[in-house]
Amino acid sequence: ADGQRVSLKGPKGIDDLGGLVENGGESSLNSQFYGNMHNMGHVIIAYAHDPEKRHNENIGPMGDEATAMKDPVFYRWHKFIDDLFDKYKQTLGAYPEPELLWPGVRVSEISVSTSGRDKNLLVTNWMQSDIDLTRGLDLQRSSAMNQGPVWARVTHLNHESFTYNITVENNAGPGARATVRIFLAPRFNEHGQRFPYSHQRTIFFEMDKFTVLLQKGTNQITRDSKDSSVTIPWESSFRDLEKLMEGGEYKSQDAICGCGWPQHLLLPMGNAGGVIFDLFVMLTDGAKDAVPRKNPERPNCKESLSYCGSLDELYPDTKPMGFPFDKIGRSITKPGTNMAAVVQNLDEFIPKNSNMATVQVKIIHEDRVSLRGNGAPATVAVITPSRATSKTSTTKTTASLNNPAPAQTQYRGRSRPNRV
């Protein structure tokens, strides 16, 4: 810090603001003055129940990355941080039309298809997955006592895979590379009223972003939901990776980077009657969006490029995160007048016959449970915890297929059931 004024209006303004709010270190313009707001907020909340350590209480869940999301205040705090950045974005004004439109390219139709379902219908349900606890916890089990690994079975949200179908008319020239941007947001609030654009733009979330090569004329683009650029697959265990290495099938691109949104949480839950969402698709000029890689030979992980970027590389998109919803809506001319007006809803934001389009989709939730089948052998008995929080919570304990573990084992000199 040298006492000079630094404008946040430039292209690096969001980075400077991020350094002030998020980092508090070398990337902060004045760390002694601005401090480390986001992270210290977590710490202050975590110690709020015993700030002076008079009762020698442990730190609260907000103080640990592994548990912070379990605390309801986590989401209120992060909404407060998000609002700071949104208020900054509002000071930058709306995008001018030349930055939004791509002349000669028109999205004529979009839809989603789920196998065996109606058009534009998405389905969520429950899934149970097994986690091997013996690779991260010392459970004092040994093969000599016929004690195999311990599996925890968790029930989580999942969805049926679906496909995006996008029809694009290209008159911009053959061989045009396009960036396809897909977003989703609820259409109505809890009172059944349609969200105004000023609010809906803040709750749009990115579903996918990828590049395609457009031919002259009509182009049919299909994209599987499993290929989303914002998600990572269900985490592979060390045991799975060891099997790949032993079989000689392991490749560097099989590694899991660990950063990204879980694939099974790509869709919101919906409900039995169905919740209406607006699916938004936008195509932008890929030649202008591309960012040269510093190390093109580096293998790509199965990571979330949209949320996490790329390791030791610049963010792989010249457009800001959340574009085009990161700024307020474009100005339009009020019908019958020459007066400028702000768009009132998503339909007004999208110019007719443009590189943007939207369609309504319905998400329904079916209250059924399926087993992933990725963990404990099917022959192993399931032990239901005595203090289960739900009727679907289970824990599995295994020894081996041929030598199942006994119902009771000695644990530190006491008889204890095989459960965690």
Phi, psi and omega in degrees: 000128180235013178085002181275149175282138178238120180281139176263009183277345183282179182295339180261009183301319181293328177291319179296317178296320178298322177296324180288317187275320190264323193264297183078005181251223184294332182281353178278138179291332179204081186293328180293329181273313186271340178069212184227072195302306186298306184293320179292332174299319176300314184294315181299316179295322182294331181258008186297330183283340179206067189296332182256008179058033179291329183254007177054039179283151176288160178295147180286170184299334181293346182272000182228131182300329184287340185237352187303320184289350176281344181268124181303331182290343177306317186284327176292320180294317180290328174296322176298316178295317178300320181296327177299315180290324179293321177297322175296314180299326180295332179289344182274351179078184183275161174288133172291154185304322179301335179276347180257321187272152174233094184303136179093351180242128182227128173273108186269333181201142173222148177200167173234147181228133175242133184305126177076011182239166176293161178297139178061032176243124179246146189230131173246159179201190179256150175222145175252130180233148182258138178240128179280111183276343187286348179273351181232350182232144176271099182262005177053051178247149182220151178291336180296334180257020181057039180250109180271192181293160179252128181247138172253129180258121182246145177254126185218167179289145175214177179211159174282135180299147182218172183231136172275137176237116186233127176254126185233133173260121183247113173242015181274352180124151182290152177073023179281127178270127184242145170260120180264123182243125184238129180230161179218142177205148175297146183270328185238152175275187185292347178262006180081011180265142181291138179293133169291156184300324182302330178265318184297326181298332181279348180246005171292135176235144184285132179259327184191157174205125183206168181249146177222159176258118182271132173269166178295136178092217185276133178237133175255116182251128174237146182212128179279140181297334180292343182268013184305141180277359180256351187245161171236152182288170176307130189303129177282138179279166176299326180298320179294317180294323178297321178297320179296319181292319180295326181273001180071017182261356186286132176233157183299328181285353177280349182295148178256119182285334176091353180255130178146172179274136181300136182301323183287351178251021182298322182257145169295162187294319188073198174210180185297324180278343180101137177243133183274131177235154172263119174265124185243134178232135179222137175249131176236164184292111182296332179295328179274340182274337189292142176239122181299140178274140178285329182227080184295343181278347181294128180292146178276135173276169172278069185246170179271096182295324183294320184266329190247350185072204180231140185302126177059027178229162172292156178303128191282046178194128178287339178282150179294157174301135179085358179304134008262013186267005180283343179243168179294162184296153180294156177278143178233163177272126181296129182305133178082000180221175174255015184273142177280145179218155178272143181299142183264334181209177184297324181299322179287333179290329185268114176294149179292145177054047183241188179278014178232151177201162179218156176212150178272134176234155180245135176248119177248152178246127176255123185279072177224156185239132174239156181259129181295321180077029184257002189227251187298141177302148184293339182279353183278137180290148178258129177255120180274124180300145181288338180241043181296141179277346177208160183289350181260358180280125180221160176229137179248140174235131183233151169250297174193173180296322184268338183233080180296149182292145178293163182294330180233143174225157177282128181228105181054043174084001180236152176280123185220137178299154178281079178212165179251000000 
